[in-house]
Structure formats: structure tokens, C-alpha cells
Amino acid sequence: MVENGFLMLNYKDRIIITGGSGRFGLELKKIKSKYKIYFPKKNELNILNSKSISTYIKKKKPKYLIHLAGLSRPMDMHDKLIKKSIDLNIIGTANITKACSDFGIKLIYFSTSYVYPGIKGNYKESDSLLPNNNYAWSKLGGESAVRMYKNSLILRICMTEKPFVHKSAFIDFVTNFTFHENITKILFRLIDKKGVINVGGKSQSVYNFAKKYNSKVKKISAKKIFGKKYPLNPSMNLKKLNIILKKNI
């Protein structure tokens, strides 16, 4: 089928995943799936090169593209390397979105819970957004492009690697941490949805999350480190996610 001068591709069992060398991408590579999944290297698919993206898509003919590639931690990189943050998280995501639009591919974009203001917590997908750091602004910039393409899904995710790598954890910062491996178990049950879905674990302090897996973890205060005005509760409301997962059981 040809639409707007482009050959529309619809291979229901094929998925391209960008950013396969990242922490979550490596976790995804461990799982068995009914899908044929491709993890292109940068020299195969460069998100800053539109021709590279299109060439790879034409070759693999996917139905879905899961976009993980970008710049994440440490957070201060997005202050020190503003151009790189903009290129990878905003421009790169826009390039991916345009390519998915050209070829009619379902786009799943990994965003973050940090796009919420972080003041009152329990944020729903429909609540107002107000990032408090450059990393979150860069991810919201990516969201802006993705939202313009209707055949898309934005997952605002709060996850971390296992085991919890830090020796101390915030007692006064509330979030929805869950491990990468838990997200891999539900990801493919969500990819046919559209819009925005909050994804994470139970709302709790980082310390309460960490101590379940490391009884020796020490308490520290985010308020003391970042100041009284720093938003300490970007926790998300997961009702929409839970309803979807229950229906799919």
C-alpha cells in the first residue's frame, strides 16, 4: 500500500528497538518474545541521520519502533552538555517520529516521571507538566514531537537497575521505582495502546524501596542536599496502567 508517496509497511511480528546498548535495552535482550526484535547499532541506525533511520526501517519492515536511545544519567550531563542533550533527546526523537509517520509505524517512546512538577505527587497522565531539571525538559521536548503523531504511545517510566547500586537513599523523596526486569515483563502488553501511560512501582520513598533489597542502605535527605524548594514528590498515579494489565490477564 502506498500513502503520501511512501510504501506503508505492516509486519506485525517485527519490532525495532533503538538504544539497545543502554541499561534497559540490555535487559530487554534477555527476554524471549513472540516478536522478531531488532536492536540496531549506531552505525546501522543513527537517530541524528534521517536517511540512516529510513534505510534501516525499509530493510527491516517493522510494525513497531520502541525508542529508548538518548542521553540519561548522570543528570548533570544535561547541564554540562546542553547541545548533546538537545540533539539526542529532542532532535533525535523528532527524527524517529518523522520516520515512523512516513512509514506508518507504531511508535513507543520512553519518557520519565520527572516531567511532572514533583510537588504534590500522585500525578495522572492528564495532569499539567513542569520539569525541574534539564534531563526532564529534554524528555518533554521528545514527548512534544511524539504527541504530534497519533499512532504513538508515551510511557512515563520510573525504573532503576537491579541491584540498587547506591549505598544511601533519600528518605524524603517519593517516587515509583521498580526494576528494569519488571518493566520488561509488561512492556509488550502495552505496545498496542496509544496516548500516555504512567509506568512504575508502588509510590514510596527511595529509601523504603531500597531497604527491601539492601538492609544496610543509609538514609539521606534530598531536602538537605537540594534545598527546601526542590520538588520531592514526582510520584505517579498508576490506575490507568493497572486497569490495562488486569484486562490483559
C-alpha positions in Angstrom: 0.0 0.0 0.0 1.3 3.5 -0.9 0.3 6.6 1.0 1.7 10.1 0.5 4.3 8.7 -1.7 5.6 6.3 0.9 5.3 2.5 1.0 3.4 1.6 4.1 4.9 -1.3 6.0 2.9 -3.5 8.3 4.9 -6.6 9.5 3.0 -7.5 12.7 5.8 -9.6 14.3 8.7 -7.1 13.8 10.0 -4.5 16.3 12.9 -2.1 16.0 14.3 -1.0 19.4 16.7 1.9 19.5 19.2 2.3 22.3 19.7 -1.5 22.7 23.1 -1.0 24.3 21.6 1.0 27.2 20.8 -0.4 30.7 17.2 -1.2 29.8 18.0 -2.3 26.3 20.4 -4.9 27.7 17.6 -6.2 30.0 15.3 -6.5 27.0 17.8 -8.6 25.1 17.5 -11.3 27.8 13.8 -12.0 27.3 12.0 -14.4 25.0 9.3 -12.8 22.8 6.9 -13.8 20.1 8.1 -10.8 18.2 11.1 -10.6 15.9 13.1 -7.9 17.6 16.0 -5.9 16.0 18.5 -3.9 18.1 20.4 -1.8 15.6 23.8 -0.4 16.4 24.5 3.3 15.9 26.3 2.6 12.6 23.1 0.8 11.4 20.6 3.4 12.7 21.8 6.8 13.7 18.9 8.8 15.2 20.6 12.1 14.1 20.6 11.0 10.5 17.2 10.8 8.8 18.5 8.8 5.9 20.0 6.2 8.2 16.7 5.8 10.0 14.7 5.4 6.8 17.2 3.0 5.3 17.1 0.7 8.3 13.3 0.8 8.5 13.0 -0.1 4.8 15.3 -3.0 5.4 13.6 -4.5 8.5 9.9 -3.5 7.7 8.7 -3.3 11.4 5.2 -2.7 12.7 6.6 -1.1 15.9 9.5 1.0 16.9 10.4 1.3 20.6 12.5 4.4 21.1 15.0 4.1 24.0 18.0 5.8 22.6 19.1 9.1 24.1 21.1 10.7 26.9 20.1 9.9 30.5 22.4 9.7 33.6 24.1 11.3 35.3 21.6 14.0 35.4 24.2 16.8 35.5 25.3 15.9 31.9 22.2 17.7 30.7 23.5 20.9 32.3 27.1 20.5 31.1 26.3 19.1 27.7 23.2 21.0 26.6 23.8 20.6 22.9 24.2 16.9 23.2 21.1 16.6 25.3 19.1 18.6 22.8 20.5 16.6 19.9 19.9 13.1 21.3 16.7 13.6 23.3 14.8 16.2 21.3 16.1 16.3 17.7 16.8 12.5 17.6 13.3 11.7 18.9 11.8 14.1 16.4 13.7 12.4 13.6 12.4 9.0 14.8 8.9 10.3 15.0 9.0 11.7 11.4 10.3 8.4 10.1 7.5 6.4 11.9 5.0 8.9 10.5 6.4 8.4 7.0 6.1 4.6 7.1 3.0 4.2 9.3 4.9 2.5 12.1 3.6 2.4 15.7 6.0 4.4 17.9 6.5 3.7 21.6 8.6 6.4 23.4 10.2 6.0 26.8 9.8 9.2 28.8 10.1 9.9 32.5 8.1 10.7 35.6 10.3 13.8 36.1 8.2 15.7 33.5 5.7 16.2 36.3 6.1 19.2 38.7 7.1 16.9 41.6 5.2 18.9 44.3 2.0 17.1 45.2 2.6 13.6 43.8 0.1 11.0 42.6 0.2 12.6 39.1 -2.3 11.4 36.5 -1.4 11.3 32.8 -3.7 14.3 32.2 -2.1 16.5 34.8 0.0 19.5 34.0 3.7 19.1 33.3 6.6 21.1 34.6 10.1 19.6 34.5 12.5 20.7 37.2 15.8 19.8 35.5 17.3 19.7 32.0 17.0 16.0 31.7 13.2 16.2 32.2 13.0 19.2 29.8 14.8 17.2 27.1 12.4 14.2 27.6 9.4 16.5 27.4 10.9 18.0 24.2 10.9 14.5 22.8 7.3 14.0 24.0 6.2 17.1 22.1 7.3 15.5 18.8 5.7 12.1 19.6 2.4 13.7 20.7 2.0 15.2 17.2 2.0 11.6 15.7 -1.3 9.9 16.6 0.0 6.3 16.1 2.1 6.6 19.2 2.4 5.7 22.9 4.3 7.6 25.5 5.4 5.7 28.6 6.3 7.9 31.5 8.5 5.4 33.3 10.3 5.3 36.7 12.8 2.4 36.8 16.2 1.6 38.0 18.7 -1.3 37.6 18.9 -4.3 39.9 20.5 -4.5 42.4 20.0 -0.9 43.8 23.5 0.4 43.2 23.7 3.2 45.8 24.9 2.9 49.4 22.4 5.6 50.6 18.9 6.6 49.6 16.6 9.5 50.0 14.1 9.2 52.9 12.1 12.3 51.8 11.9 11.8 48.0 8.8 9.9 46.9 8.7 8.1 43.6 7.6 4.9 41.8 10.9 3.0 41.4 10.7 -0.5 40.0 13.4 -2.6 38.5 14.1 -2.8 34.7 13.3 -6.5 34.7 9.7 -5.7 35.9 9.1 -3.3 33.1 10.3 -5.9 30.5 7.5 -8.3 31.8 4.7 -5.8 30.9 6.1 -3.8 28.0 4.7 -6.0 25.2 1.3 -5.9 26.9 1.2 -2.2 26.4 2.5 -1.6 22.9 -0.8 -1.6 21.1 -2.1 1.2 23.4 -2.0 4.9 22.4 -1.6 8.1 24.2 0.2 8.3 27.6 0.6 5.7 30.3 2.4 6.1 33.7 4.5 3.1 34.4 6.3 2.2 37.6 6.0 0.6 41.0 4.5 1.4 44.4 4.7 5.1 45.4 7.2 5.3 48.3 10.4 6.9 49.4 13.6 5.9 47.6 14.9 4.6 51.0 11.8 2.4 51.6 12.2 0.9 48.1 16.0 0.3 48.5 15.9 -1.1 52.0 13.8 -4.1 50.9 16.8 -5.2 48.8 19.7 -3.9 50.9 19.2 -3.7 54.7 22.4 -1.7 55.1 21.4 1.2 52.9 21.7 4.5 54.7 19.2 7.3 54.9 19.9 10.7 53.4 17.8 13.8 52.9 17.1 15.2 49.4 15.8 18.4 51.1 19.1 19.0 52.8 21.1 18.3 49.6 18.9 20.1 47.1 17.2 22.7 49.2 13.7 23.3 50.6 12.3 24.4 47.3 13.3 21.3 45.4 10.2 19.2 44.4 10.3 16.0 46.3 7.3 14.1 45.1 7.0 13.2 41.4 5.1 10.0 42.2 2.6 8.9 39.6 -1.0 7.6 39.7 -0.9 4.1 38.2 -4.6 3.5 37.9 -4.6 3.5 34.1 -1.7 1.0 33.9 -3.3 -1.3 36.5 -6.7 -1.3 34.6 -4.9 -2.2 31.3 -2.9 -5.0 32.9 -5.9 -6.5 34.6 -7.9 -6.5 31.3 -5.0 -8.3 29.6 -4.7 -11.1 32.1 
